[in-house]
Amino acid sequence: MSSSSIPQHISRQFDNDLENIRTRVLGMGGLVEQQLATALRALTEANPELGEKVISNEVKVNTLEVTIDEECTRILARRQPAAGDLRLVMAVAKTITDLERIGDESEKIAKMAIDLAGKQGPRSYYIGINAMGNHVRRMVNGALDAFARMDSKAALEVAKGEPESDDQYIALLRQLITYMMEDPRSIGSSLDAIWVARAMERIGDHARNICENVIYFVEGKDVRHISIEEMEREVNPPS
């Protein structure tokens, strides 16, 4: 199902309401993507000013979540949608929660970037952090693209990337623990880097959640808490 196949209603205003909340979600998603990209730049460039920019913009993300959530509540109260329309509103409500949490994790990365900029310590782990950051950025972008097109197959492909973020997190964790054991002076910066890696791992989780929301809307199937293999069978059932 694509956005063009969302059922049309007798009330044009209802159609406008549904399209409006989808558009707002994508606008919020664009801001969250920007927040994540800026936070990662603040980290890799050791630029505290960029980190401060992310922190100051976090209120915009929170405001959008509240505004869109209120619009979803208004639609539920006034229109009492059923079937696909109800699934769309529910998918939107869940997606903005995940976007807000990606914004929160981006803010954490920004705060750690500010802290790390003033600390001495090994920076070779930045290669792994940068790779993981690029991976979760692609996941967020792909999840939002799947949401924009309401494409369950595209959402599935993005969700398949979530285990890789888990693997990258474990590899970084091992590397950072080794640094701390070899040089106690690196403990402070290594602990900050661990928190950064953990934040990125959670961003990957939230990107997968957005994909699950798309699949829920398109396929009418709840694919939370199941394996990727089971999810694939739901989206691409055997003929």
N, C-alpha and C positions, 0 to 999 in steps of 0.2 A: 504494500500500500504506500503510495506517495502522498505528498501534501495535496496534489491535485485531485486525489481520489477520496479526500475527506468528504463525507456526505454533505450535500447542500441542503439548506433548510428553507422553509417557507419564510421565516423571519430572516431578512438580510442582516439585521443587527446581530443575530446569533452567530451567523457566519463571520461577521466582522469581529465579534468578541473572541471567537476561537482563533482566528488568524492573528488578532492583536496579541494574545498571550504567547503564541508561538514566536512572533516577531520579537517580543520583549525578552523571551528566553534566549534567543540568538544574540540579542544585544548584550545581555548579561554575560553570555558565554564569551563574546568577543572581549569584554572587559577583563574577565577572569583569565583568558589566554594571555592578554597583555600583562596582567599582574604577574603571572608565572614567568613569562619571558624576562620581564624586568628584574624579578627576584633572582633568577639564574644568572643574569648578567651582573647583577650586584655582587654575587658570590664569586664568579669566575674572574671578574675584573677587580675584585677587592675594592668596590666602589660604594662607600657608605651612603653617598647622596642618593644613589638609585634605590638603595634599601629603604631610605626614609620616604622616598616617593611612593613605594609600594604600601608602606604602613599608612601614609596619609590618604591613599586612595581606597583603603579597605572599607571605609564607611560607605562608599558608593556601591560596593558589592552588597553590603548588608541592606542598604536602602532598597536596592532593586529586588532582593529576595522578599522583603516585606511587602513591597508594592505588588509584585506579581502574585504572591500568595493571597493577598486581599482580593485581587481580581479573580483568582480561581474560586475563592469562597463566594464571591458575588455571583459568579456564573452558576455554581452549584445551587445557591439559594433561589435564584430567579428562574433559571432554565430547567432545573432538575433533569440534567442530561442522562441519557441511557446508552447502553451498548458502547459503540465506538467513541461517541462523544465523551462519555464518562471516562473511558480509558485514556483519552487524550488529556483531559483535565488532570487526572491522577498522574499520568506520566509527566506532565509539566510540573506539578507540585513536587514530585519526587526529584525531578531533574534540578530544579532550582535549589533544593536542599544540598544536593551533591556539588553544584557549582559554588554555593556559599562556602562549603567545606574545603573545596579546592582553593578558594580565596584565602581561607584561614591558614591552610598549609603553606601557601605562597607567602603569606605574611610572616610565618615562622621562619621560612628560608631567608627572607629579607632581614629579619632580626639576627639570625645566625651570621649572615653575611657581614652585617655591621660589626658584630662581635669578633668575627674571624679576621676582619681587616686590620684590627689592632693587635693581633697575636702573632707570635713567632711560632714556627713549626713547619713540618714537611708539607709540601703542596703537591706531591706526586699523586696523591689520591684524587686530586681535582680532575684527572683524566677520567677516572671511573664515575665521579659525580657528574661531570659534564655529559658523559655518555648516557647515564641514567636520566639526567634531566631532559636531554633531547628525546629520549624514548617516551617518557611520560608526556612531554609536550605533544608529540605526534599522536599519542593515544587520546589526549583531550581534544585536539583538533579533529581527529577522525570521528570521535564520538559525537561532536557537535555537528559535523558534516552529515553523519548518519541521521541525527535528529532533524536537521534542516530538510532532508529528503525523505524522512520517515522510511528508511531503507533497512530492513531487518538483516539482510545478508551482509551489508556493509558494517552494521553494528556487530555482528558476529565476528567478522574479521578483526575488528579493533579489539574486541574482548579477548581474542586469542593471544594478544600481546601482553595481557596482565601477568601470566606466570613468569615472563621474562623480567618484568620489573621486580618480582619477588626474588628471582635468582641474582639479579644485579645487587639488590639490597644485601643479601647474604654474603656475596663476594666482597662488597665494600666493608661490611661489618668485620669480616675476618681480617681484611687488610688493615683496618684501623686498630683493631685489637692488637695486631702484631706490632704496629708502630708504638702503641702505648707500652707494650712489654719491653720493647727494645730501647725506648728513650722516654723515661718518665716526664721529661720536659714537654713532650708532645701531648700529654694527657688532656690538657684544657682544649686545645684546638681539635684534637681527635674526637672528643666528646661532642663538641659542637657539630663536627662533620657527621657524626652518627645521627644526631637529631635531624640534620638536613636530609640524609639518606632515608630516614624513617618518614619524613614528611613527603618525600617524593614517592615512596612506596605506597603511602596512603592516597596520593593523587592518582596513581595507577588504579587503585581500588575504586575510587570515585568515578573515574572515566569508564571503568567496566560497568558500574552501576547505571550510568547514563545509557550505555548500550543495552543493558537489560530493560530499561524503561522503554526504549524504542521497540525492542522485540515484544514487550508486553502490549504496546499499543497496536503494532502491526499484526501480530499473530494471535493476540488474545490469550497468551500463555505466560504464566509467571515462571521465570527462569532464574529466580534468585536461589542462591545456596545449592546450585547443582554444578556438576563438572562441565568443562568446555565441551567434552564429548557428548554429554546429554543435551547441552544447549544446541549443539549442531544438529542433533537428531530432531529437535523441536522446530528448528528453522528450516532444515532440509530433510524432511522425513523421507525414508526409503520408499521408492515407488513400488 
